[in-house]
């Protein structure tokens, strides 16, 4: 395993220049993290330092120094929180992961104490009210800090504040429990005989066997039994997706779908508790629902604005989505030679895949041959060099800095500006690792002095599979995912804010996914792909005809995909919205919403939403993906599409958007970047203009 990882690592970094010596350090370069128990000291030191800074603020007159010192407190605490989150999700050593988990909860409890500290709150009130803040960014930082304090309930009577603190801790624990159940209790389906599973995907699953009697009359005689080979499909999201796409046996697909959407059962109760805790928290804070509490600080400003936007989008897309549904159903009936066959949810991926393959000659193995992971990483280098005049260089890590042999560290370097930031890449799947793809902050950027800037450090984590020690070959969906996460990474690496409070992705929730959605477009553009998607043998670039076929295949059922995202967003908003009775029957609620807002049947007994981790991370905020998709589509069409790799396009992306992180009002930022029409005022809030999205989807 380690030899395979090392070989993969060598292939992945071949594109980057390297430089000298290894030093001894700790995890992520923190000396204190040389051992797992170092997390205990990491927390102790952060608490001690933040207490010293609180005492310092108590002595300060109203001034910008108050804001800067509070930002240093945030920087101190966030470095522990962010490092612990990355470690507990990715470190293969159980002791490290467990110590990081404990550290995460300890520092979170201290954060609750800081968020309810009246010394800090009163200091920021005075700094705001007495006109001591001269710059626009310091004024915005003070406002945000005050709002954060008030979101923590600092203005409440003592008994209510204590209850809010209890609820915040309970919500954090429930979120952890939900995600741990998703990872650790995925369920499984045993399929006999193994031949019911296509041979080309059997390697994705676990081989099993059983003794099968040769005849009923011989059942008591084990000597007359034969060993039958089977396949166990563990119904995690990746395995479910693979089986539903490729298994021709409808009963196999049905079983995988039902089990995959009925586990973990424990999360039904966890989600019920979470909904109740968030609801009580919001009402204690004076809001009608958790959704109202979550959305009020965002551009959308209110639940009604978001729900109106989503319902309008649902109505807009319904007719085309129904047409697509009927097209798939007719295709199934022809293939199965059954004029009365119904189209079921477990049919969607399989028959859409067949239709795309029959309409467009796209051999997945041929496509993957142009996307070995090493070439895709070169593609990231092409992007930053073309757009921003910067390049990635591999940086040798100190002993103890890395958490796995296939992790690499890159610096983003500009010839005139020097290093802009650092990025760890942890791209291969392994047991016990966070199952999805994500961007983790380790350290935010901030201005330390007139000439000194604290450079951001982030980790880009994916779960690409490699086989037989070879570097992974990505399917095009994986390439899109890599570019999506890279959009987040660039947001962090290229922002240049005074305060780490605004660094990179620390922006209003309903604009946070805009860079990631924008860079997805780059993964589909031939002008971009031809620069790095090269044939492994000949070095020839990917044929334009193949890229056109990929795009044509992608564009076959766009309304179905959009409708699904609208349904997810409405579901999220409904579960954390106002409820007339308790407890909320989430299974029935989600079933009703699926019937109302999609063209597909609901399968009785399933509860897919109990593994939808976005309910934890984006509670009442999943709509932000649709907001961002609208913004990104407009930006692509208005700013980038004409010449996506030009330096002028890169300057616009960097200087008008990425540079500012969360330091500027997002509505001002968007209008300056893409024109006034990118957003609209609606009911006291802001919604995206959907015309560019409708054009893309063909509505």
CORZILIN-V491070 format. One record per pair of residues at least 6 apart in sequence whose C-alpha atoms are under 8 Angstrom apart, sorted by the first residue. I is the first residue (numbers start at 1). J is the second residue. Records with the same first field share a line. If there is no record, write none. Layout:
# CORZILIN-V491070
I->J / J
This chain:
# CORZILIN-V491070
1->469
2->405
3->469
4->468 / 469 / 470
5->405 / 406 / 469
6->405 / 406
7->469 / 470 / 471
8->406 / 466 / 469 / 470 / 471 / 472
9->405 / 406 / 407 / 408 / 471
11->374 / 471
12->373 / 374 / 375 / 377 / 471
13->374 / 377 / 394 / 408
14->374
15->374 / 377 / 378
16->392 / 393 / 394
17->393 / 394
18->393 / 394 / 395 / 396
19->394 / 395 / 396
20->396
21->396
22->396 / 397 / 398 / 399
23->397 / 398 / 399
24->398 / 399 / 400
25->31 / 33 / 34 / 398 / 399 / 400 / 401
26->32 / 33 / 34 / 35 / 398 / 399 / 400 / 401
27->33 / 34 / 400 / 401 / 402 / 403
28->83 / 401 / 402 / 442
29->398 / 400 / 401
30->401
32->38 / 39 / 41 / 42
33->39 / 42
34->400
35->96
36->95 / 96 / 99 / 100
37->96 / 99
39->84 / 99 / 100 / 103
40->99 / 103
42->80
43->80 / 103 / 106 / 107
46->76 / 77 / 80
47->77 / 107 / 110
49->73 / 76
50->73 / 76 / 77
53->69 / 70 / 73
54->70 / 119 / 120
57->66 / 69 / 70 / 119 / 120 / 123
58->119 / 120 / 123
60->66
62->123 / 124 / 126 / 127 / 130 / 132
63->127 / 132 / 133
64->127 / 132 / 133 / 134 / 138
66->123 / 124 / 127
67->124 / 138 / 141 / 142
68->499
70->120
71->499 / 500 / 501
74->500 / 501
75->443 / 444 / 500 / 501
77->107 / 111
78->443
79->442 / 443
80->103 / 104 / 107
81->103 / 104 / 107 / 108
82->440 / 441 / 442 / 443
83->441 / 442
84->100 / 101 / 103 / 104
85->100 / 101 / 104
86->440 / 442
87->96 / 97 / 100
88->96 / 97 / 98 / 100 / 101
89->97 / 433 / 434
90->97 / 403 / 432 / 433 / 434
91->97 / 403 / 404 / 433
92->403 / 404 / 431 / 432 / 433
109->169
112->152 / 165
114->120
115->148 / 149 / 152 / 154
116->149 / 152 / 153 / 154
117->154
118->154
121->146 / 149 / 154
124->142 / 145 / 146
125->146
127->133 / 142
128->139 / 142 / 143
133->139
137->498 / 663 / 664
140->663 / 664
141->499 / 501 / 502 / 663
151->285
152->164 / 165
153->160 / 161 / 164 / 285
154->161
156->285
160->284
164->281 / 284
167->277 / 278 / 280 / 281
168->281
170->277
171->274 / 277 / 278
174->270 / 271 / 273 / 274
175->274 / 616
177->270
178->267 / 270 / 271 / 611 / 613 / 616
179->611 / 613
181->264 / 266 / 267
182->263 / 264 / 611
183->236 / 434 / 435
185->263 / 264
186->234 / 235 / 236 / 260 / 263 / 264
187->234 / 235 / 236 / 259 / 260 / 263 / 264
188->232 / 233 / 234 / 235 / 256 / 259 / 260
189->232 / 233 / 234 / 235 / 255 / 256 / 259
190->230 / 231 / 232 / 233
191->197 / 230 / 231 / 232 / 233 / 252
192->228 / 229 / 230 / 231
193->228 / 229 / 230 / 231
194->229 / 230 / 231
195->230
196->247 / 249 / 252
197->231 / 247 / 248 / 249
198->246 / 247 / 248
201->242 / 246
202->231
204->239
205->231 / 232 / 233 / 234 / 239
206->231 / 232 / 233
207->229 / 230 / 231 / 232
208->229 / 230 / 231 / 232
209->227 / 228 / 229 / 230 / 231
210->227 / 228 / 229 / 230
211->225 / 226 / 227 / 228
212->225 / 226 / 227 / 228
213->219 / 222 / 224 / 225 / 226
214->224 / 225 / 226
218->224
219->225
233->239 / 240 / 256
234->240
235->256 / 259 / 260
236->260
237->260
240->256 / 257 / 260
241->349
243->253 / 256
244->253 / 256 / 257 / 346 / 347 / 349 / 350
245->349 / 350 / 353
246->350
247->253 / 350
248->350
250->346 / 347
253->346 / 347
254->346
257->345 / 346
258->603 / 605 / 606
259->606
260->608
261->606 / 607 / 608 / 609 / 611
262->605 / 606 / 607 / 608 / 610
263->607 / 608 / 610 / 611
264->610 / 611
265->610
267->610 / 611
268->586 / 610
271->610
272->583 / 584 / 586
275->575 / 576
276->583
278->290 / 576
279->289 / 290 / 576
281->290
282->288 / 289 / 290 / 292 / 293
283->289 / 290
287->293
288->578
289->576 / 577 / 578
290->576 / 577 / 578 / 620
291->303 / 573 / 576 / 577 / 619 / 620 / 621
292->302 / 303 / 577
294->619 / 620 / 621
295->301 / 302 / 303 / 620 / 621
296->302 / 303
297->508
298->508 / 509 / 510
299->508 / 510 / 666 / 667 / 685 / 686 / 687
300->306 / 510 / 685 / 686 / 687
301->684 / 685 / 686
302->684 / 685
303->573
304->683
305->682 / 683 / 684 / 685 / 686 / 687
306->623 / 687
307->570 / 573
309->687
310->566 / 569 / 570 / 623
313->566
314->563 / 566 / 567 / 597
316->699
317->559 / 562 / 563 / 699
318->559 / 563 / 597 / 598 / 599
320->559 / 699
321->557 / 559 / 560 / 563 / 598 / 599
322->599
324->557 / 559 / 560
325->560 / 599 / 600
328->343 / 348 / 351 / 352
329->341 / 342 / 343
331->351 / 355
332->341 / 343 / 351
333->339 / 340 / 341
344->600 / 601
345->600 / 601 / 602 / 603
356->553 / 556
357->363 / 553
359->553
360->549 / 550 / 552 / 553
361->549
362->546 / 549 / 550
364->475
367->475 / 476 / 546
368->473 / 474 / 475 / 476
369->473 / 535 / 536
370->473 / 533 / 534 / 535 / 536 / 541 / 542
371->473 / 474 / 475 / 476 / 479 / 533 / 534
372->471 / 472 / 473 / 474
373->471 / 472 / 473 / 474
374->471
375->532 / 533 / 534
376->479 / 532 / 533
378->532
379->529 / 531 / 532 / 533
380->483 / 486
381->391 / 392
382->531 / 532
383->645
384->390 / 391
385->391
386->645 / 646 / 647 / 650
387->645 / 646 / 647 / 648 / 649 / 650 / 651
388->647 / 650 / 651 / 654
389->414 / 415 / 647
390->412 / 413 / 414 / 415
391->412 / 413 / 414
392->410 / 411 / 412 / 413
393->410 / 411 / 412 / 413
394->408 / 409 / 410 / 411
395->408 / 409 / 410 / 411
396->409
397->408 / 409
402->408
406->426 / 427 / 428
407->424 / 425 / 426 / 427
408->424 / 425 / 426
409->422 / 423 / 424 / 425
410->422 / 423 / 424 / 425
411->419 / 420 / 421 / 422 / 423
412->419 / 420 / 421 / 422 / 423 / 493
413->419 / 420 / 421
414->420
419->455
420->455 / 456 / 493 / 494
421->455 / 456 / 457 / 493 / 494
422->455 / 456 / 457 / 458 / 493
423->457 / 458 / 459 / 460 / 489
424->457 / 458 / 459 / 460
425->459 / 460 / 461
426->459 / 460 / 461 / 462
427->460 / 461 / 462 / 463 / 464
428->462 / 463 / 464 / 465 / 466
429->435 / 462 / 463 / 464 / 465
430->463
435->462 / 463
436->461 / 462 / 463
437->460 / 461 / 462 / 463 / 481 / 485
438->460 / 461 / 462 / 485
439->458 / 459 / 460 / 461 / 485 / 486 / 488 / 489
440->458 / 459 / 460 / 461
441->457 / 458 / 459 / 492
442->456 / 457 / 458 / 459
443->455 / 456 / 457 / 458
444->454 / 455 / 456 / 457 / 492 / 500 / 501 / 503 / 504
445->453 / 454 / 455 / 456 / 492 / 495 / 496 / 497 / 499 / 500 / 503 / 504
446->453 / 454 / 455 / 496 / 497 / 498 / 499 / 500 / 503
447->453 / 454 / 496 / 497 / 498 / 499
448->454 / 498
455->493
456->492 / 493
457->493
458->489 / 492 / 493
459->489
460->485 / 486 / 489
462->482
464->472 / 474 / 478
465->472
466->472 / 473
479->523
480->520 / 523 / 524
481->520
483->516 / 519 / 520 / 522 / 523
484->515 / 516 / 517 / 518 / 519 / 520
485->516
486->516 / 519
487->515 / 516 / 517 / 518 / 519
488->504 / 505 / 513 / 515 / 516
490->658
491->504 / 505 / 515 / 658 / 659 / 661
492->503 / 504 / 505 / 658 / 661
493->504
494->504 / 654 / 658 / 659
495->503 / 504 / 654 / 658 / 659 / 660 / 661
496->503 / 659 / 660 / 661
497->503 / 659 / 660 / 661 / 663
501->662
502->660 / 661 / 662 / 663
503->660 / 661 / 662 / 663
504->658 / 659 / 660 / 661 / 662
505->512 / 661 / 662
506->512 / 661 / 662
507->661 / 662 / 663 / 666
508->662 / 666
509->621 / 624
510->621 / 623 / 624 / 625 / 627 / 628
511->624 / 627 / 628 / 666
512->624 / 628
513->624 / 625 / 628 / 629
514->628 / 629 / 631 / 632
515->632 / 658
517->628 / 629 / 632
518->629 / 632 / 633 / 635 / 636
521->636
522->528 / 529 / 644
523->529
524->547 / 551
525->547
526->544 / 547 / 548
527->644
528->644 / 645
529->542
530->541 / 542 / 543
531->541
532->541
533->541 / 542
534->540 / 541 / 542
535->541 / 542
555->697
558->697 / 698
559->697
563->597 / 598
564->598
565->626
566->597 / 623 / 626
567->593 / 594 / 597 / 598
568->622
569->620 / 621 / 622 / 623
570->593 / 623
571->590 / 593
572->615 / 619 / 620 / 621 / 622
573->619 / 620 / 621 / 622 / 623
575->586 / 589
576->619 / 620
577->620
587->606 / 607
590->609
591->602
594->600 / 601 / 602
595->601 / 602
614->622
615->622
627->687 / 688
629->693
630->688 / 689 / 690 / 692 / 693
631->670 / 678 / 679 / 688 / 689
633->692 / 693 / 696
634->674 / 678 / 692 / 693
635->673 / 674
637->692
638->674
639->649 / 652 / 674
640->649
643->649
652->673
653->673
656->669 / 672 / 673
657->669 / 670 / 673
667->679
670->676 / 678 / 679
671->677 / 678 / 679
677->689
678->688 / 689
679->686 / 687 / 688 / 689
680->686 / 687 / 688 / 689
681->687
